[in-house]
Amino acid sequence: MPNEKPEAGANHAILSSVLAALLFAPSSAVQARIINAASPSLADVRRAIASAADGDTVIVPAGTASWTSCLTITKGITIQGQTTTDTVNGTANDQTNLVDNLVRVPGGQGYFNVSNGARITGITFTGQGGLQTPMSNGAIRIGGNVPVRVDHCHFKHLNHSPMVAVWDANFGVGDHNLFDDFVNENFSFRIEMAHYGGADNGDGAFADVAGYGGPNFWFIEDNYINYTHWNGGGGGGVDAFHGGKYVFRHNKVFNATTLGHSTGSTWPRGRGVRAEEIYNNEWHMDTLGTIDGTTGGSALYHDNSFFGVLQYGIGLGVYRAFWSYGSPFYGADGTSQWDVNDAHGLYESGTATSAGNTFITDTGKSWTTNQWAGYSVKRPSDGATAVITGNSNNTLQIVSWLNENWSGGNRYEIRRVLVILDQPGRGRGDLLSGNPPTPAGWPNQELEPCYSWNNIHSPGGEHVNFSRQTGAQTILQGRDYFNDTPMPGYTPYTYPHPLTRSQPPCEPKASSPRQVRKKKWGKTKKIRTSEMPQPNR
């Protein structure tokens, strides 16, 4: 039925079975073969993969090769190079180097399209000596619903956005990778789960609970991300759309952000990020900036350490509050059927005497100061939407994305939206389907608050928590988010991730024991890396 909600545990049970089959199938292990590629060239690796079967490992030798096109891997095999990474100190021994000379085509292409439980490990992907024209949609592209692993790889000097792209409901893991020497404002990971639960557009993810502490996420753990293009905006880390769900944990990060985009921000009508679970990471911010946060679904941020300068902590906002994306959701302006709107309807209207990107003046009005703060203003001629941040007796102060060119003579209408579709703090609702989506209307989304606790900014020990950003007038503390409050009943998922138990390339030890913070709510303890649970290597 269109309005049925999937069983929350169904996907969990399916994934557990898949993981068990992948990790503990002795018959497959006995039959597995080692196939040696003659060189790291595209032709030799393609030839080795062609002779491989599920469970086999293709060894790519040391050397440097220029790649010009993508390889699609639909077998459950391992592609293993000779590069090793040290994600404690942020170094790599680049032995197997694949140079980006990939032909630039519409829609882009990466080195690998992988699915069906494949693993990519021990390879350096580099643009040094290669092309620097931007390439979209991922250097490694992951599809299908059998967990994939990408580990112990080095991504350097690449102009791909992102480096690793998850394009389906794949509950795999990216671990022990090194991302550095960024060429542009690109992300390390982009997570989209459009077909979650067998639906499209991310609708299935919003018809299920987030499942915090469970396996139904893409896991990003024990990576080293050194983003060198920091300009106060987003980049370097993780972005998510189309119902994307990800866990970001035990990573060491420099100037990179973790975030997710709002519903309506992707063509043709995708939902936004569904869930972020971010904990036990170490952030270093060299200049004024932020780790960003989320503009959709819900999020947990806990037990993270922050060093350097933060403009603000973990941002919460929703773009539809101040930008009309277009069909089918348009702006959240108090008239959209997809939101919960103030039943009062139209509060005020008129014609602008003068206007600009940040103000609308109507000299015929006599308003009380700030009586419209937090309300929405709409231009009925084209649906342009802005949020009102304050007002004087006859002037509205407004914020709109991309400056929607308000000018004198424009008609305006003031209304108020109470809850915006998929805003931070809202989760499971009725299943939507199709384009335009049906059933048409507010999908009865449940409260699913965001929680933040034990995030510490050094050296002063300040707590880093959620803060409301532009477009957050409908996001309420104590209802949609809680600061310095652990999520009731929550326990993190198994660490290290079960998929990391397969034998990775040897990772060099740190030159000196790294001091990391092991935190519990209410107290903090410093331990050495050697005392932490480690993967079976």
N, C-alpha and C positions, 0 to 999 in steps of 0.2 A: 504494500500500500504506500502511496506517496508520502504520508505523514509518519510512517513507522520509523522508530529510532532503532538503529542496529544494536544488538546486544553488546554491552561494553566489553565483555570478556571474550567475545568470539575471535577477534583478531589476535588477541593475546594467546589464546590456545593454539591457533593456527601457526603463529610464529614460533611458539615453543616447540611444536612438532618439527618445523623446518630446521630450527637450530639443532635440535637433537639429532636429526638425520645427518646434518652437515658435519657435526662435531664427533659423533660417536658411531659412525658406520664402518666397522672393521673390514667388511668385505670389499668396500671401495678402496680402502687404504691398501689392502693387499694387492689389488690389481693396478694401482696407480703406477705410472711410468714417468721417468725423467727424460725429457726430450731437449736436446741441446741445439739451439739456433746457431748457425755457422758464424753469424756476426749480428750486431745490433741493427743492421740495415732493415728497412721496411720489407724488402722482398724475402730476406732470410727469416725474419720473425713471422711473416705471413705463412711461409712454407712450413715452419715448425708447428704453428697453431693448426694448420690444416690437417696435420697428422695426429693431433692430440684428441683425446676423448675425456669425458667427465672424470675428474679426479687426478688427471695428469698435471705435471709441472713443466712448463717451458722455460728453460734457463736461457736468459739473454746475456751474452758475455760482456766483459768490459770493452770499452771502446766508444767512439763517437760516430753517430750517423745522422744524416739529414733526412727528416721525414717530410713527405709532401702530401700524403693523404691519410685518411682514417682507417683503422682496423676495427671491424665489428666482431665482438666475441660473444657468442651465444652458448658457449659450453661452460660447464662448471670447472674451469681450469685455473691454474696459477701462472701468471707471467712474472718471472722473478729475475730482476737484474742484479747487479753487483754493488750498487750504491748503498752506503750505510748512512744513517742519520743519528745525530746526537741532539735530541730535542730538549735536553737540559741546558746545554751551552749554546745551542743554535748553530751547529756546524754540520758539515756533511763531507763524506769522502766520495766524490762524484766519479764513480767508475763506469757506469753505463749511462751515456749521455745521448738523449734524443733531441736533436736540434729542431726548433720550430721553423720549418719552411713549408708548412701546410698551406695549400692553395686556398686563397681567400675566396669563398663562394657565398652566395646569398644564404642567410641563415647560419653561416659559419660551419666549421667542422673541427673536431678535436683529434687527438691522437687515437683514443679508444672510445668505442661505444660498447659498454659491458652490461651483462645481465646474467641471470641464472646461476648466481653464486660464484661468479668469477672473482679472482683476486689479482690486483696489480701491486707489486711490491719491489722495492729496491731499484727504482729508476729515477734518473735526473731528467726532468723536462725543462729545457732551457731555450730561451730566445737569443742567447748570445751568439752572434754570427748569423742570425736568421732574420726573418721578417719582423717588423714591428707594427704593421697595420693591425688595428683592433680586430679581434675575433670573438664572436658572441657564442653563448650557449655551452661553454665548458671545454677545457682541455681534455678532461676525462668526463664522459657522460654516462650516467648510470640509470638503467631502466629495469622494468620487471619487478616482481615482488619476492624473488629469492635473494636473501641478503648478500650484498657485495662488500668486499673489504678493499680499501686503498690504504697502504701503510708503508712507512719507511721510504717515502719518495721525497725528492727535493724539487720544488717548483721555483724556478728563479728566472728573472728577467723575461717573463712571459707577458704578452699583451692579450690575454684571454680573460673574458668576463663570464663566469668565474673560472677558477682553476678546476674545481670539482663540482659538477652539477648533478643533483639528484632529481630526476624527472618523473619519478613514479613513487608509489607507496613502498619504497625499499627501506627496510629496517636494518640496514647494515652499519658499517663503521668506517671512519677515516681516522687513523691513529698513527702517531709517531712520524708525521710528515713535517717537513720544513718548508715554509713559505717565506721568501725574501726577495730583495732586489726587484720590487714591483716597478713596472714600466708606467702604469697608469692607475687611475682610481678604480681598481678591480677588487673583487672579493675572492677569498680563498674558497668558500663554499656557497652554493645557492641551493636551497632546499624547496622543492615543489612536490606535492603529493596529490596531483589533480585527480587521480583515479582511486584514491583511498576508498576502501569499502565497495569497490565496483561502480562508484558514481563518477561524475565528471566535474571539472572546475573547482575541485576541493570541497564540493558539497558533502561528500561522505565523511570527511574529517569533522565537519561542523554538525553532523548528525550523530557523532559519537563523543563520549567523554574524552578529555585530554589523556587520561591514563598515566598521570605522573608517577614515577617510580617503576613503570613497566617497560617492556621492550619495544613498544610500537613507535619508535622514533628513529631518525638517523642520528647516530652517535658520532661526536667529534671529540676525541680525547687524546691527551698527551701529545699535542702538536705544538710547534713553535712558529709563531706568526710575527714577523717583523715588517711592519707596514711603513714604508718610507715616503709615501705621498700624502701624509696627513696634512689637511688644510682646514681642519675644523668641521668638516663634513663627514659623511659615512664612507666606509671602505675598508678593505683589508681582511675583514673577518667573515661574517655570515649574513646572508640576506635570505628571506623566505617569502613565498607567495603560494597561492593555490592550495590552501590547506596544509602547508608545510609544517612539520613537527620535528624539532631537533633538540638533542641534549648536547651541551657544550661544557665539558668538564676536564679538569686537570691539564689545562693548556697554559702556555706561557705566551703572553700577548704584548706587543708593543704598538700602541697608537691605533689599533684596529677596533672595529665596532661589531657588536652583535645586534641584529635588528630583524624586523619583519614588516612587510607592507600591508596596507589596508585593503579591504574588500573593494573591488571596483578598479583597482590600479593596474590590472593586467587584462589584456585583450584575450578573448572577446568579452568575457564577463566573469573572470575568475574571482573566487573568494580570496581573502587575505591569509596571513600567517595564522596557524591554528594554535600552536603551543611552543613555548620556549622553556627549557629547563637548564639553568646556567649556574654552575657551582664549582667550588674548589679550583678556580682559575687565578692566575696571577697577572694583573694588568699593570703596564708601565706607560704613563702618558707623558710625553716629552714636551708637549705644548698645550695650550688651552683647548680643551675638547671634552668629549663625553663618550661613554660606552653605548649611548643611544637608548635602547629599550625596545618597546613594541608599539605598534599602532593597531593591533588586532588580537583577538583570541585572549589567551591568558598566559601568564609567565610566572616562573619561580626563579628568583635570584637569591642564592644564599652561599655563605662561607667563601666569598671571593675576597682577594686582597688587591688593593689599589695603591699604586705609587705614582707620584708626580702630581700634575695639575688637572683638576676636573672642573669643567664649567658648571655642570650639574650632574646628578647621578644617573638614575635609570629613568628615561623619559617615557611618559605615557601620553598618547594623543591619538587622534583619528582624522585622517585627511579629508574624508567626505564632509566634515564639519566646515571646511573652508575651501573646498574645491569640488566643482561639479564634474566628476570624471566622464560622464556620458552614460549611454544606455548600458544596462537596464536600471542601474541603481541611482545614477545622477547624484546630486548633492543632498546632504542631510540638512535640509532647510526648514523643517517643520511641516512639509507637505508630502514627503515620500511615504508610500505605502509600506516600505521595508523597515521603517523605524517606528518607535513609540513617540508620538507627538503630543504636545500640549493640546488638550481638547478645546481650549479657548479659540484656537485657530489664529486668524489674522489679528495682530495687536495694533499695527500701525502701517500706514502707507503714505506715499507722497511722490513728489518729483524733485530730484536733486537740483538745487540752485547751482552748485558746483560740486565737483567730486574728483578724486584721484585714486591712486593705488592704495592709499591708507586712510581715506576719509570720504564721507558723504555729508554735505551740508545742505540743509533745507531751512532757509531763513524764515519760513512761515511757521516753524515749530517753536514750542517753549517747553522743553523737557526738563525733568529733574535729573540732576547729575548722576550719571552711571545707571539710570533706571533700565537701560537696555543691555548692560554688560552680560555677556553669556548667551544672548539671543542670536538668532540668525537673520541675515538680510539677504533677500533674493531679488535679482533683476528679472522680472517676468518675461521680458522680451526674448531672453535666450537661456534662462535658468542659471546664470552665474550666481555663485554662492560665496558668501563671506561670513565670518564670525565677528560679532561686535565685541570689542574688548573694553569699551567705555564710551561715554558720550558727555557732551556739554549741553547747553540749552538748545542748540540747533545743529550740532555736528556729531556724527557717529565716527568713532575711531574703529577701523576695520582691518582684518587680516584676510587676505585671499592668496592662494597658491598661484604662482606665475602671473600675478598682477592682472586681474581680469578687466582692466581698462574702464573703470567707472568714470563717468564724465557728467557734466551738467546736462540736464534734460532727461537723464535716465529715470525711469520709474523704479521705485523700490518698495518692498514689502517686508515687514518684520514679523517673524513667528518664533516659536521656541520648540526645539526637539528635546525630548527627555532621555531616550535611550537610542543609540545608533546601532544598526546592524553590525554584529561582529566586533563591537568596540572592546577594548581591553576590559576584562572582567566578565565577559559573556562567553558561553560555551555551547553545549549541546542544544540543538533545536530541531524543529521539523526538517525532514529531508527535502531539499529543493532539487529540482531536476529540469533539464532542458534550457533552451535559450530562445525566448525569454523564460526565466525560471518560473516554475509552478510548484506549489500553489503560490499565487501572487499575494504577498503580504508579510507582515511581521511573523517570523517563524517560531515565536514563543521560546526564545532562547533563555536557558537557565543561567542563573548567576554562577560564575566560576571565577572567584576572585584571584587576583595576582597577589603573591606574597613575597616579601623581601625580609631577610634577616641575616644578621652576622656578616654583613659586608663591610670591611674595614678599610679606611683610607689612612695610610701611614705617611708621615711619622706621628701625626697627632692623635690617631685612634678614632677619628670621626666615623660615624656610621653613614654608609652610602645606601640610600633608599630611593623609592619611586618619587618622582616629581611630575606634576601635571604640566604639559607643554601646550602649545597652540592646538586648539580644537579639542581640549579635554574638559569642556564645561559640563559634559554629561557623565564624566568619570569621577565617582565620589569616593573619598577615603572612608573606610569603615563599611563600605558596601562592595565596591568594585576592586579595591586594593587595600592591603594592610602592610604597614611598615613595622619593622622590628617585631614581626610576628611569624613564628614558624607555621607552616601549613599543617593543620590537624591531621594526624594519622599518616603522614607522609614518611616513606623510607626510600632513599635513592636505589636505583637499579644496581645490580651486581657490577662491581668494578674490580679488575678490568673487565671489559665486555667479553662475553663468552667467545665471540669470534676471534679474539686476539690470542686464544690459546694455541692456535696452530703456530708452528715454528717460524718466527720471522728471521730476517737477516740479523746478524749480531749487531747490537747497538753499542757504540763505544760508551764507556762510563764517563761520568763527569770528571773533569780534572780535579775538582774539589767537591766535597759533599754539598749539595744544594740544601739550603735551609728553606723548608716550606712550612706553611701554617696548617696544622690540623685543628679544626675548630669544632667545638660543640657549643650549642646555645648556652650562653652564660659563662663560658670560659674558653681560653685559647691556650694551646700548647704548641711549642715548636718541636719538630722532629726532623731527623735527617731522612733524606730520600731513601737510604738503605733500609729504614724501618717501615716504609710503606709497603702495602701489598704490591707485588710485581707480577707481570705476565710470566707465564711459563715460556722461557725462551730457549 
